[in-house]
Amino acid sequence: MASLSIRIDLGPDNRIGPGKVQLLEMIAEHGSISAAGRALGMSYRRAWMLVEAMNKGFGQPVVEAQIGGKAGGGARLSAFGADVVAHYRAIERAAEKAASPFLARLVPVPQDS
């Protein structure tokens, strides 16, 4: 079955798509940029750079640092970051619903061998 992948270009050098949204979801789940990166098979440096790019691109934090305690610090989504994820997923669902009749017509026809 064909599927849809959404990338939203918000401006020059500012875009969000399935990879960044999944990273945000993993940060929310794991409470840490490094743990989120590990869960996605991504280095901490790469995950951190993507978070920094989103924070800069949106002009406000999508991820906030949590001050360390006994267990150390971590990271969490800001309220804005949680909204970004929710809105992206809503756009994705709406686009999938709208595109599904057209995607169904794009399925390759099996070739006879």
N, CA and C atoms as a LAMMPS dump frame, in Angstrom:
ITEM: TIMESTEP
0
ITEM: NUMBER OF ATOMS
339
ITEM: BOX BOUNDS ff ff ff
-5.0000000000000000e+02 5.0000000000000000e+02
-5.0000000000000000e+02 5.0000000000000000e+02
-5.0000000000000000e+02 5.0000000000000000e+02
ITEM: ATOMS id mol type element x y z
1 1 1 N 0.844 -1.183 0
2 1 2 C 0 0 0
3 1 3 C 0.886 1.243 0
4 2 1 N 0.544 2.181 -0.823
5 2 2 C 1.271 3.449 -0.876
6 2 3 C 0.976 4.251 0.386
7 3 1 N 1.957 5.031 0.826
8 3 2 C 1.747 5.873 2.003
9 3 3 C 2.246 7.278 1.712
10 4 1 N 1.826 8.187 2.54
11 4 2 C 2.147 9.592 2.373
12 4 3 C 3.15 10.007 3.436
13 5 1 N 4.121 10.815 3.052
14 5 2 C 5.092 11.372 3.995
15 5 3 C 5.025 12.883 3.843
16 6 1 N 4.862 13.576 4.958
17 6 2 C 4.675 15.029 4.917
18 6 3 C 5.925 15.74 5.425
19 7 1 N 6.421 16.671 4.653
20 7 2 C 7.472 17.585 5.092
21 7 3 C 6.92 18.981 4.898
22 8 1 N 7.003 19.783 5.942
23 8 2 C 6.469 21.133 5.894
24 8 3 C 7.638 22.111 5.874
25 9 1 N 7.715 22.888 4.8
26 9 2 C 8.743 23.925 4.684
27 9 3 C 8.171 25.202 5.27
28 10 1 N 8.766 25.637 6.382
29 10 2 C 8.267 26.803 7.109
30 10 3 C 9.01 28.078 6.748
31 11 1 N 10.106 27.949 6.064
32 11 2 C 10.915 29.09 5.664
33 11 3 C 12.285 28.594 5.268
34 12 1 N 13.158 29.509 4.871
35 12 2 C 14.506 29.086 4.492
36 12 3 C 15.187 28.355 5.657
37 13 1 N 15.69 27.194 5.384
38 13 2 C 16.393 26.388 6.387
39 13 3 C 15.54 26.06 7.604
40 14 1 N 14.225 26.041 7.452
41 14 2 C 13.331 25.688 8.554
42 14 3 C 12.228 24.785 8.024
43 15 1 N 12.377 23.517 8.326
44 15 2 C 11.38 22.544 7.877
45 15 3 C 11.196 21.499 8.956
46 16 1 N 10.048 20.858 8.901
47 16 2 C 9.782 19.783 9.85
48 16 3 C 9.127 18.652 9.088
49 17 1 N 9.516 17.45 9.443
50 17 2 C 8.981 16.271 8.784
51 17 3 C 8.941 15.115 9.754
52 18 1 N 8.743 13.919 9.224
53 18 2 C 8.548 12.752 10.093
54 18 3 C 9.729 12.455 11.012
55 19 1 N 10.945 12.687 10.57
56 19 2 C 12.112 12.388 11.398
57 19 3 C 12.214 13.3 12.612
58 20 1 N 12.049 14.594 12.404
59 20 2 C 12.127 15.533 13.518
60 20 3 C 10.955 15.332 14.481
61 21 1 N 9.783 15.066 13.941
62 21 2 C 8.62 14.85 14.807
63 21 3 C 8.82 13.578 15.634
64 22 1 N 9.347 12.545 15.011
65 22 2 C 9.611 11.319 15.757
66 22 3 C 10.657 11.563 16.853
67 23 1 N 11.666 12.372 16.571
68 23 2 C 12.659 12.725 17.584
69 23 3 C 11.985 13.438 18.759
70 24 1 N 11.103 14.391 18.463
71 24 2 C 10.389 15.087 19.536
72 24 3 C 9.548 14.104 20.355
73 25 1 N 8.884 13.185 19.691
74 25 2 C 8.083 12.191 20.404
75 25 3 C 8.95 11.31 21.302
76 26 1 N 10.128 10.948 20.825
77 26 2 C 11.033 10.127 21.634
78 26 3 C 11.601 10.91 22.823
79 27 1 N 11.84 12.205 22.638
80 27 2 C 12.294 13.035 23.761
81 27 3 C 11.197 13.079 24.817
82 28 1 N 9.95 13.254 24.385
83 28 2 C 8.825 13.268 25.324
84 28 3 C 8.715 11.93 26.05
85 29 1 N 8.935 10.844 25.339
86 29 2 C 8.813 9.506 25.922
87 29 3 C 9.962 9.177 26.873
88 30 1 N 11.189 9.522 26.482
89 30 2 C 12.375 9.117 27.235
90 30 3 C 12.9 10.185 28.199
91 31 1 N 12.468 11.438 28.026
92 31 2 C 12.92 12.499 28.914
93 31 3 C 14.367 12.905 28.733
94 32 1 N 14.917 12.625 27.553
95 32 2 C 16.33 12.897 27.321
96 32 3 C 16.599 12.929 25.818
97 33 1 N 17.436 13.878 25.396
98 33 2 C 17.828 13.939 23.988
99 33 3 C 18.696 12.744 23.637
100 34 1 N 19.63 12.391 24.523
101 34 2 C 20.52 11.266 24.221
102 34 3 C 19.749 9.954 24.156
103 35 1 N 18.81 9.73 25.082
104 35 2 C 18.017 8.489 25.055
105 35 3 C 17.117 8.449 23.822
106 36 1 N 16.583 9.594 23.446
107 36 2 C 15.754 9.661 22.236
108 36 3 C 16.595 9.325 21.009
109 37 1 N 17.799 9.888 20.942
110 37 2 C 18.698 9.576 19.826
111 37 3 C 19.027 8.098 19.768
112 38 1 N 19.346 7.511 20.914
113 38 2 C 19.647 6.069 20.956
114 38 3 C 18.464 5.25 20.479
115 39 1 N 17.259 5.624 20.897
116 39 2 C 16.057 4.884 20.493
117 39 3 C 15.854 4.93 18.979
118 40 1 N 16.361 5.982 18.364
119 40 2 C 16.212 6.137 16.913
120 40 3 C 17.47 5.738 16.143
121 41 1 N 18.489 5.242 16.851
122 41 2 C 19.738 4.872 16.183
123 41 3 C 20.503 6.09 15.699
124 42 1 N 20.411 7.185 16.441
125 42 2 C 21.001 8.457 16.046
126 42 3 C 21.995 8.889 17.131
127 43 1 N 23.064 9.505 16.732
128 43 2 C 24.027 9.987 17.72
129 43 3 C 23.429 11.14 18.518
130 44 1 N 23.97 11.34 19.726
131 44 2 C 23.524 12.472 20.548
132 44 3 C 23.772 13.775 19.809
133 45 1 N 24.925 13.879 19.187
134 45 2 C 25.267 15.115 18.458
135 45 3 C 24.24 15.424 17.382
136 46 1 N 23.858 14.422 16.606
137 46 2 C 22.863 14.625 15.54
138 46 3 C 21.518 15.034 16.135
139 47 1 N 21.085 14.337 17.185
140 47 2 C 19.807 14.656 17.83
141 47 3 C 19.841 16.085 18.38
142 48 1 N 20.934 16.436 19.053
143 48 2 C 21.074 17.769 19.632
144 48 3 C 21.044 18.84 18.543
145 49 1 N 21.74 18.596 17.429
146 49 2 C 21.762 19.558 16.325
147 49 3 C 20.37 19.749 15.731
148 50 1 N 19.6 18.659 15.611
149 50 2 C 18.237 18.774 15.088
150 50 3 C 17.351 19.575 16.044
151 51 1 N 17.488 19.33 17.336
152 51 2 C 16.723 20.085 18.335
153 51 3 C 17.093 21.561 18.272
154 52 1 N 18.382 21.865 18.217
155 52 2 C 18.829 23.253 18.126
156 52 3 C 18.296 23.928 16.867
157 53 1 N 18.296 23.217 15.747
158 53 2 C 17.776 23.773 14.497
159 53 3 C 16.285 24.083 14.623
160 54 1 N 15.533 23.196 15.277
161 54 2 C 14.101 23.45 15.473
162 54 3 C 13.884 24.633 16.41
163 55 1 N 14.618 24.677 17.517
164 55 2 C 14.485 25.794 18.46
165 55 3 C 14.765 27.126 17.758
166 56 1 N 15.821 27.149 16.961
167 56 2 C 16.187 28.366 16.24
168 56 3 C 15.166 28.684 15.151
169 57 1 N 14.777 27.674 14.388
170 57 2 C 13.848 27.884 13.275
171 57 3 C 12.488 28.389 13.717
172 58 1 N 11.994 27.891 14.84
173 58 2 C 10.689 28.322 15.337
174 58 3 C 10.778 29.606 16.16
175 59 1 N 11.998 29.996 16.535
176 59 2 C 12.161 31.204 17.309
177 59 3 C 11.735 31.061 18.764
178 60 1 N 11.51 29.844 19.174
179 60 2 C 11.179 29.543 20.56
180 60 3 C 11.467 28.071 20.8
181 61 1 N 11.696 27.693 22.037
182 61 2 C 12.089 26.303 22.307
183 61 3 C 10.974 25.295 22.036
184 62 1 N 11.337 24.23 21.358
185 62 2 C 10.45 23.064 21.244
186 62 3 C 10.847 22.045 22.307
187 63 1 N 12.102 22.129 22.737
188 63 2 C 12.63 21.248 23.786
189 63 3 C 13.292 22.133 24.832
190 64 1 N 13.045 21.802 26.097
191 64 2 C 13.634 22.533 27.215
192 64 3 C 14.459 21.586 28.061
193 65 1 N 15.573 22.092 28.571
194 65 2 C 16.41 21.298 29.475
195 65 3 C 15.733 21.221 30.835
196 66 1 N 15.901 20.086 31.487
197 66 2 C 15.437 19.93 32.859
198 66 3 C 16.669 19.922 33.749
199 67 1 N 16.603 20.638 34.833
200 67 2 C 17.727 20.726 35.757
201 67 3 C 17.938 19.369 36.425
202 68 1 N 19.198 18.989 36.547
203 68 2 C 19.537 17.688 37.111
204 68 3 C 19.296 17.608 38.605
205 69 1 N 19.031 16.415 39.041
206 69 2 C 18.887 16.11 40.458
207 69 3 C 19.721 14.874 40.725
208 70 1 N 19.238 14.007 41.572
209 70 2 C 19.947 12.748 41.846
210 70 3 C 20.161 11.934 40.577
211 71 1 N 19.114 11.882 39.759
212 71 2 C 19.182 11.073 38.535
213 71 3 C 19.777 11.845 37.363
214 72 1 N 20.169 13.085 37.571
215 72 2 C 20.736 13.879 36.487
216 72 3 C 19.655 14.664 35.772
217 73 1 N 20.064 15.452 34.813
218 73 2 C 19.135 16.293 34.07
219 73 3 C 18.442 15.519 32.975
220 74 1 N 17.863 16.241 32.1
221 74 2 C 17.159 15.616 30.993
222 74 3 C 16.591 16.686 30.097
223 75 1 N 15.586 16.323 29.345
224 75 2 C 14.938 17.256 28.435
225 75 3 C 13.469 16.894 28.345
226 76 1 N 12.678 17.892 28.049
227 76 2 C 11.25 17.658 27.841
228 76 3 C 10.772 18.611 26.761
229 77 1 N 9.641 18.278 26.172
230 77 2 C 9.055 19.17 25.183
231 77 3 C 8.469 20.375 25.903
232 78 1 N 8.645 21.533 25.305
233 78 2 C 7.951 22.715 25.81
234 78 3 C 6.479 22.563 25.414
235 79 1 N 5.631 23.415 25.957
236 79 2 C 4.217 23.397 25.549
237 79 3 C 4.126 23.627 24.045
238 80 1 N 4.967 24.526 23.53
239 80 2 C 4.979 24.783 22.094
240 80 3 C 5.428 23.544 21.32
241 81 1 N 6.455 22.85 21.83
242 81 2 C 6.937 21.633 21.175
243 81 3 C 5.854 20.563 21.112
244 82 1 N 5.101 20.413 22.194
245 82 2 C 3.991 19.453 22.205
246 82 3 C 2.938 19.848 21.174
247 83 1 N 2.687 21.165 21.033
248 83 2 C 1.747 21.64 20.014
249 83 3 C 2.252 21.356 18.607
250 84 1 N 3.551 21.539 18.393
251 84 2 C 4.134 21.257 17.07
252 84 3 C 3.871 19.8 16.694
253 85 1 N 4.128 18.884 17.622
254 85 2 C 3.901 17.458 17.361
255 85 3 C 2.423 17.203 17.084
256 86 1 N 1.547 17.734 17.919
257 86 2 C 0.107 17.507 17.757
258 86 3 C -0.397 18.055 16.422
259 87 1 N 0.034 19.263 16.062
260 87 2 C -0.414 19.866 14.803
261 87 3 C 0.144 19.112 13.599
262 88 1 N 1.396 18.706 13.677
263 88 2 C 1.992 17.94 12.584
264 88 3 C 1.217 16.639 12.375
265 89 1 N 0.941 15.913 13.464
266 89 2 C 0.213 14.64 13.356
267 89 3 C -1.203 14.867 12.835
268 90 1 N -1.844 15.973 13.213
269 90 2 C -3.182 16.286 12.699
270 90 3 C -3.128 16.566 11.194
271 91 1 N -2.116 17.309 10.763
272 91 2 C -1.928 17.58 9.33
273 91 3 C -1.706 16.269 8.585
274 92 1 N -0.879 15.415 9.163
275 92 2 C -0.58 14.117 8.556
276 92 3 C -1.86 13.281 8.388
277 93 1 N -2.684 13.22 9.436
278 93 2 C -3.943 12.443 9.365
279 93 3 C -4.884 13.025 8.316
280 94 1 N -5.023 14.357 8.288
281 94 2 C -5.908 15.003 7.322
282 94 3 C -5.421 14.767 5.889
283 95 1 N -4.12 14.876 5.684
284 95 2 C -3.561 14.661 4.344
285 95 3 C -3.731 13.21 3.912
286 96 1 N -3.508 12.271 4.837
287 96 2 C -3.675 10.839 4.527
288 96 3 C -5.119 10.545 4.138
289 97 1 N -6.049 11.114 4.883
290 97 2 C -7.47 10.902 4.581
291 97 3 C -7.819 11.464 3.206
292 98 1 N -7.347 12.677 2.932
293 98 2 C -7.639 13.31 1.645
294 98 3 C -6.971 12.585 0.478
295 99 1 N -5.785 12.055 0.709
296 99 2 C -5.019 11.433 -0.377
297 99 3 C -5.324 9.954 -0.576
298 100 1 N -5.95 9.301 0.408
299 100 2 C -6.096 7.84 0.339
300 100 3 C -6.756 7.325 -0.941
301 101 1 N -7.821 7.964 -1.475
302 101 2 C -8.382 7.423 -2.718
303 101 3 C -7.4 7.511 -3.892
304 102 1 N -6.564 8.526 -3.878
305 102 2 C -5.582 8.705 -4.951
306 102 3 C -4.388 7.769 -4.767
307 103 1 N -3.969 7.586 -3.522
308 103 2 C -2.862 6.669 -3.245
309 103 3 C -3.225 5.245 -3.638
310 104 1 N -4.468 4.867 -3.408
311 104 2 C -4.92 3.515 -3.752
312 104 3 C -4.786 3.255 -5.247
313 105 1 N -4.879 4.288 -6.06
314 105 2 C -4.782 4.128 -7.521
315 105 3 C -3.336 4.096 -8.006
316 106 1 N -2.377 4.331 -7.095
317 106 2 C -0.972 4.353 -7.479
318 106 3 C -0.248 3.036 -7.207
319 107 1 N -0.962 2.057 -6.709
320 107 2 C -0.345 0.77 -6.382
321 107 3 C 0.122 0.088 -7.661
322 108 1 N 1.367 -0.349 -7.706
323 108 2 C 1.884 -1.002 -8.914
324 108 3 C 1.121 -2.284 -9.244
325 109 1 N 0.98 -2.536 -10.516
326 109 2 C 0.34 -3.765 -10.985
327 109 3 C 1.414 -4.847 -11.071
328 110 1 N 1.154 -6.024 -10.492
329 110 2 C 2.158 -7.103 -10.56
330 110 3 C 2.454 -7.495 -12.01
331 111 1 N 3.731 -7.727 -12.287
332 111 2 C 4.167 -8.125 -13.629
333 111 3 C 4.191 -9.652 -13.702
334 112 1 N 3.781 -10.189 -14.844
335 112 2 C 3.876 -11.641 -15.058
336 112 3 C 5.337 -12.013 -15.284
337 113 1 N 5.739 -13.111 -14.707
338 113 2 C 7.128 -13.543 -14.87
339 113 3 C 7.264 -14.527 -15.974
